[in-house]
Amino acid sequence: MRLVFLGTAAGQPTRTRNVSALALLFPEGGWWLVDCGEATQHRVREARLRPLRCERILLTHLHGDHCWGLPGMLLAIAIAGRREPLQVAGPRGLARFLDAALGVSGTELPYELEIRELPDEPRGEPLAGPGWRARPFAIRHRVPCVAWLIEEPPRPGRVDPARARALGIADPRLLGRLQRGETVTLADGRRIAPSAVLDPPPPPRRVLICGDTDDADAVIPHARGVDLVVREATYPAGMEAKAAQWGHSTAAMTGAFAARLAARRLVLTHFGGRHSDPERAAQLQREAAAAAPGVEVLVAEDLMRLEVARAAP
């Protein structure tokens, strides 16, 4: 699984950063979009992502820098040739926003738009759909806002060749069935369960993507120990009052959250214009790291790609 940061600025774009958007690329070949600020489709092209392979769009909240690119992105997906339904999920008001934008512009999509409006206080009820799971949790901002917890489906362990040979199993078809979790019967009548030859299942990968917030602690019990958390660092130290006024976070607030969450890695994003140049972003990184001992802290840049590795068993 990879993350591609398509927009890392707060409020409005800078010379090097577009407004909020993030792509999740899955091993199966598809990708999801989390937030869709204006001009996101430009960054999608720059990242060489195929709009046709976008399988789901998740919004954290309906402030313009997180959603004003959505009508254009939906049209880009249509032009790419999509005909299958597309799920778009986000807070209450999403349907009204899209009805207005698509209606007044006379835009007719050639695929069904499955709009999922979240309850006002979502508590992690997973969206319907196969494969990776998306769970929204309410976090505090000036409008309804969520953090999305993305969880890998359970996967079986791999076949241990030495254990298989010791049991006299060499047929690739039998090994494949065992890998899929099936019990097999050998020619001599022995029944072999998958646990006899499979290593322990790998720990599922989990990523937490927070919308704008000054308090996301409600999600901690549900996401403790995530492989990676993405959260805003709109302001530096000394601007706590302004952060509280606008429902945002300082870098230190975000670092302290990552420490309480026991996250393996933290990626800072959503940088205010005056704090987004490399030197000031590095200062925000230091402030977050000081509040999150033992957590790897990274600064997001537009078009940065980041692999989400599995934790050691």
VEXDREN-2710 file (C-alpha; in Angstrom, 1 decimal):
% VEXDREN-2710
k/r/px/py/pz
1/MET/0.0/0.0/0.0
2/ARG/1.3/3.5/-0.9
3/LEU/0.2/7.0/-0.1
4/VAL/0.6/9.8/-2.7
5/PHE/0.2/13.3/-1.4
6/LEU/-1.7/15.3/-4.0
7/GLY/-2.1/18.5/-1.9
8/THR/-0.5/19.6/1.3
9/ALA/-1.4/23.3/1.8
10/ALA/-4.0/24.8/4.1
11/GLY/-6.7/27.1/2.9
12/GLN/-5.2/28.0/-0.4
13/PRO/-2.4/26.8/-2.7
14/THR/1.1/28.1/-2.5
15/ARG/3.7/28.0/-5.3
16/THR/4.7/24.4/-4.4
17/ARG/1.6/23.0/-2.6
18/ASN/-1.9/22.5/-3.8
19/VAL/-4.8/22.2/-1.4
20/SER/-5.8/19.0/0.4
21/ALA/-6.0/15.7/-1.4
22/LEU/-4.4/12.3/-0.8
23/ALA/-4.4/9.1/-2.8
24/LEU/-4.2/5.6/-1.4
25/LEU/-2.8/3.0/-3.8
26/PHE/-3.6/-0.6/-3.1
27/PRO/-1.7/-3.8/-4.1
28/GLU/-4.7/-4.9/-6.1
29/GLY/-4.3/-2.0/-8.5
30/GLY/-7.0/0.4/-7.6
31/TRP/-6.8/3.6/-5.6
32/TRP/-8.9/5.7/-3.3
33/LEU/-9.0/9.5/-3.0
34/VAL/-9.3/11.2/0.4
35/ASP/-10.4/14.8/0.1
36/CYS/-10.4/16.7/-3.2
37/GLY/-9.5/20.3/-3.1
38/GLU/-9.7/22.4/-6.3
39/ALA/-7.3/21.3/-9.0
40/THR/-6.8/17.9/-7.6
41/GLN/-7.3/16.4/-11.0
42/HIS/-4.1/18.3/-12.1
43/ARG/-2.1/16.6/-9.4
44/VAL/-3.7/13.2/-10.3
45/ARG/-2.3/13.6/-13.8
46/GLU/1.1/14.7/-12.5
47/ALA/1.2/11.6/-10.2
48/ARG/0.3/9.4/-13.2
49/LEU/-2.7/8.0/-11.6
50/ARG/-5.5/6.7/-13.8
51/PRO/-8.9/8.3/-13.0
52/LEU/-10.6/5.1/-14.2
53/ARG/-9.0/3.1/-11.4
54/CYS/-10.3/5.4/-8.7
55/GLU/-12.6/3.1/-6.7
56/ARG/-13.8/5.3/-3.9
57/ILE/-13.7/8.9/-2.7
58/LEU/-13.8/9.8/1.0
59/LEU/-14.1/13.3/2.3
60/THR/-13.1/14.4/5.8
61/HIS/-15.3/17.6/5.8
62/LEU/-16.9/20.1/3.4
63/HIS/-14.6/23.1/3.7
64/GLY/-13.7/24.3/0.2
65/ASP/-10.0/23.4/0.3
66/HIS/-11.0/19.8/0.9
67/CYS/-13.9/19.4/-1.6
68/TRP/-14.1/22.1/-4.3
69/GLY/-12.3/19.9/-6.8
70/LEU/-14.8/17.1/-6.4
71/PRO/-17.2/17.9/-9.3
72/GLY/-14.3/18.2/-11.7
73/MET/-12.7/15.0/-10.5
74/LEU/-16.0/13.2/-11.0
75/LEU/-16.2/14.4/-14.6
76/ALA/-12.6/13.4/-15.2
77/ILE/-13.5/9.9/-14.0
78/ALA/-16.5/9.9/-16.4
79/ILE/-14.4/11.1/-19.4
80/ALA/-11.9/8.3/-18.6
81/GLY/-14.7/5.8/-19.3
82/ARG/-16.1/4.7/-16.0
83/ARG/-19.5/3.1/-16.2
84/GLU/-19.6/1.2/-12.8
85/PRO/-21.0/2.9/-9.7
86/LEU/-18.7/5.0/-7.7
87/GLN/-19.0/5.5/-4.0
88/VAL/-18.4/9.0/-2.5
89/ALA/-18.7/9.3/1.3
90/GLY/-18.5/12.3/3.5
91/PRO/-20.4/14.4/6.1
92/ARG/-24.0/15.6/5.9
93/GLY/-24.4/18.1/3.1
94/LEU/-22.4/16.2/0.6
95/ALA/-25.4/15.3/-1.5
96/ARG/-26.7/18.9/-1.5
97/PHE/-23.3/20.1/-2.6
98/LEU/-23.0/17.7/-5.5
99/ASP/-26.6/18.1/-6.6
100/ALA/-26.1/21.9/-6.8
101/ALA/-22.7/21.7/-8.6
102/LEU/-23.6/19.0/-11.1
103/GLY/-27.2/20.3/-11.6
104/VAL/-26.5/24.0/-12.4
105/SER/-23.6/23.0/-14.7
106/GLY/-25.8/20.5/-16.5
107/THR/-23.3/17.6/-15.8
108/GLU/-24.7/14.1/-16.4
109/LEU/-22.4/11.3/-15.2
110/PRO/-22.5/8.0/-17.2
111/TYR/-22.2/6.1/-13.9
112/GLU/-24.2/5.9/-10.8
113/LEU/-23.0/8.1/-7.9
114/GLU/-23.4/6.2/-4.6
115/ILE/-23.4/9.1/-2.1
116/ARG/-22.9/8.0/1.5
117/GLU/-23.6/10.8/4.0
118/LEU/-22.2/10.0/7.4
119/PRO/-24.1/10.5/10.7
120/ASP/-23.2/13.6/12.6
121/GLU/-21.1/11.6/15.1
122/PRO/-19.8/8.6/13.3
123/ARG/-18.1/6.0/15.6
124/GLY/-16.3/3.8/13.1
125/GLU/-19.1/2.0/11.3
126/PRO/-17.3/0.6/8.2
127/LEU/-18.5/1.5/4.8
128/ALA/-20.0/-1.4/2.8
129/GLY/-17.7/-2.9/0.2
130/PRO/-15.1/-5.7/-0.3
131/GLY/-11.4/-5.5/0.4
132/TRP/-9.8/-2.7/2.5
133/ARG/-12.1/-1.2/5.1
134/ALA/-12.8/2.5/5.6
135/ARG/-14.1/3.5/9.1
136/PRO/-15.0/7.2/9.9
137/PHE/-14.7/8.6/13.4
138/ALA/-15.9/12.1/14.4
139/ILE/-13.2/14.6/15.3
140/ARG/-13.6/18.2/16.4
141/HIS/-13.5/21.0/13.9
142/ARG/-15.7/24.0/13.1
143/VAL/-17.9/21.9/10.8
144/PRO/-18.7/18.2/11.0
145/CYS/-15.4/16.4/10.3
146/VAL/-14.0/12.9/10.5
147/ALA/-10.8/10.9/10.6
148/TRP/-10.8/7.9/8.2
149/LEU/-9.2/4.7/9.6
150/ILE/-8.2/2.5/6.6
151/GLU/-7.6/-1.2/7.5
152/GLU/-6.2/-4.0/5.5
153/PRO/-8.4/-7.2/5.4
154/PRO/-7.0/-10.2/7.2
155/ARG/-4.6/-12.2/5.1
156/PRO/-3.4/-15.8/5.7
157/GLY/0.2/-16.6/6.4
158/ARG/2.5/-17.9/3.7
159/VAL/3.1/-21.6/3.1
160/ASP/6.3/-22.8/4.8
161/PRO/8.0/-24.9/2.1
162/ALA/10.0/-27.0/4.7
163/ARG/6.9/-27.9/6.7
164/ALA/5.0/-28.8/3.5
165/ARG/7.9/-31.0/2.3
166/ALA/8.0/-32.8/5.7
167/LEU/4.3/-33.7/5.2
168/GLY/4.9/-34.9/1.7
169/ILE/3.0/-32.1/0.0
170/ALA/4.6/-30.9/-3.3
171/ASP/1.6/-30.5/-5.6
172/PRO/1.2/-26.7/-6.4
173/ARG/-2.5/-27.1/-6.5
174/LEU/-2.7/-28.4/-3.0
175/LEU/-0.3/-25.7/-1.8
176/GLY/-2.5/-23.1/-3.4
177/ARG/-5.6/-24.5/-1.6
178/LEU/-3.8/-24.5/1.7
179/GLN/-2.7/-20.9/1.1
180/ARG/-6.4/-20.0/0.5
181/GLY/-7.3/-21.5/3.9
182/GLU/-8.7/-24.8/2.7
183/THR/-8.2/-28.2/4.3
184/VAL/-6.9/-30.7/1.8
185/THR/-6.9/-34.5/1.6
186/LEU/-3.7/-36.3/0.5
187/ALA/-3.6/-39.4/-1.6
188/ASP/-3.0/-41.5/1.5
189/GLY/-6.1/-40.2/3.2
190/ARG/-4.5/-37.7/5.5
191/ARG/-6.3/-34.5/6.0
192/ILE/-4.0/-31.5/6.3
193/ALA/-5.3/-28.2/7.8
194/PRO/-3.8/-24.9/6.7
195/SER/-2.3/-24.3/10.1
196/ALA/0.0/-27.3/9.6
197/VAL/1.9/-25.5/6.9
198/LEU/1.1/-21.8/7.1
199/ASP/3.2/-19.2/9.0
200/PRO/1.2/-16.9/11.3
201/PRO/-0.9/-14.4/9.5
202/PRO/0.8/-11.0/8.9
203/PRO/-0.4/-8.1/11.0
204/PRO/-2.9/-6.0/8.9
205/ARG/-1.8/-2.6/7.9
206/ARG/-3.7/0.4/9.3
207/VAL/-3.6/4.1/8.3
208/LEU/-5.4/7.0/10.0
209/ILE/-6.1/10.1/7.9
210/CYS/-7.4/13.0/10.0
211/GLY/-9.3/15.9/8.7
212/ASP/-8.7/19.4/10.1
213/THR/-9.0/19.3/13.8
214/ASP/-7.9/20.7/17.2
215/ASP/-8.9/17.5/19.0
216/ALA/-8.9/14.0/17.5
217/ASP/-8.5/12.1/20.8
218/ALA/-11.8/10.3/20.5
219/VAL/-10.3/8.1/17.8
220/ILE/-7.3/6.9/19.9
221/PRO/-9.0/3.9/21.5
222/HIS/-10.0/2.6/18.0
223/ALA/-6.7/3.3/16.2
224/ARG/-4.0/2.8/18.8
225/GLY/-0.7/1.5/17.3
226/VAL/-1.5/2.4/13.6
227/ASP/1.3/2.1/11.1
228/LEU/0.9/5.7/10.0
229/VAL/-1.2/8.7/10.9
230/VAL/-1.6/11.8/8.7
231/ARG/-2.6/15.0/10.5
232/GLU/-2.4/18.7/10.0
233/ALA/0.3/21.0/11.3
234/THR/-1.2/24.3/10.3
235/TYR/0.6/26.4/12.9
236/PRO/3.9/26.5/14.8
237/ALA/4.4/26.8/18.5
238/GLY/3.2/30.0/20.0
239/MET/0.0/30.1/17.9
240/GLU/-2.1/27.8/20.1
241/ALA/-4.8/30.4/20.6
242/LYS/-5.2/30.9/16.8
243/ALA/-5.3/27.2/16.3
244/ALA/-8.1/26.8/18.8
245/GLN/-10.0/29.8/17.3
246/TRP/-10.1/28.1/13.9
247/GLY/-10.2/24.5/14.9
248/HIS/-6.7/23.6/13.8
249/SER/-3.6/22.2/15.3
250/THR/0.0/23.3/16.0
251/ALA/2.7/20.8/15.1
252/ALA/3.3/20.1/18.8
253/MET/-0.4/19.3/19.3
254/THR/-0.2/16.8/16.4
255/GLY/3.0/15.3/17.7
256/ALA/1.5/14.8/21.1
257/PHE/-1.5/13.1/19.5
258/ALA/0.7/10.7/17.6
259/ALA/2.5/9.8/20.9
260/ARG/-0.8/9.1/22.7
261/LEU/-1.9/7.1/19.7
262/ALA/1.4/5.1/19.8
263/ALA/1.6/5.5/16.0
264/ARG/4.7/4.1/14.2
265/ARG/4.9/7.1/11.9
266/LEU/3.4/10.6/11.6
267/VAL/3.2/12.6/8.5
268/LEU/2.5/16.3/8.8
269/THR/0.4/18.1/6.2
270/HIS/-2.0/21.1/5.7
271/PHE/0.7/23.8/6.1
272/GLY/-0.4/27.4/6.3
273/GLY/1.1/29.6/3.6
274/ARG/3.6/31.4/5.9
275/HIS/4.8/28.1/7.3
276/SER/5.0/25.9/4.2
277/ASP/8.5/26.7/2.9
278/PRO/11.2/24.1/3.5
279/GLU/12.9/25.9/6.4
280/ARG/9.7/26.6/8.3
281/ALA/8.3/23.1/7.6
282/ALA/11.5/21.7/9.0
283/GLN/10.8/23.7/12.2
284/LEU/7.3/22.2/12.4
285/GLN/8.8/18.8/12.0
286/ARG/11.2/19.4/14.9
287/GLU/8.3/20.7/17.1
288/ALA/6.2/17.6/16.3
289/ALA/9.1/15.2/16.9
290/ALA/9.9/16.8/20.3
291/ALA/6.3/16.0/21.4
292/ALA/6.4/12.5/19.9
293/PRO/9.5/10.6/21.2
294/GLY/9.9/7.3/19.4
295/VAL/7.6/8.2/16.5
296/GLU/9.1/8.8/13.1
297/VAL/7.9/12.3/11.9
298/LEU/7.8/13.2/8.2
299/VAL/6.9/16.4/6.3
300/ALA/4.5/15.8/3.4
301/GLU/5.3/17.4/0.1
302/ASP/3.1/17.4/-3.0
303/LEU/3.5/14.3/-5.1
304/MET/5.5/12.6/-2.3
305/ARG/5.0/8.8/-2.4
306/LEU/5.2/6.8/0.8
307/GLU/5.1/3.0/1.3
308/VAL/3.2/1.7/4.2
309/ALA/5.2/-1.3/5.4
310/ARG/4.0/-4.0/7.7
311/ALA/4.9/-3.9/11.3
312/ALA/7.1/-6.8/12.4
313/PRO/5.0/-9.8/13.7
END
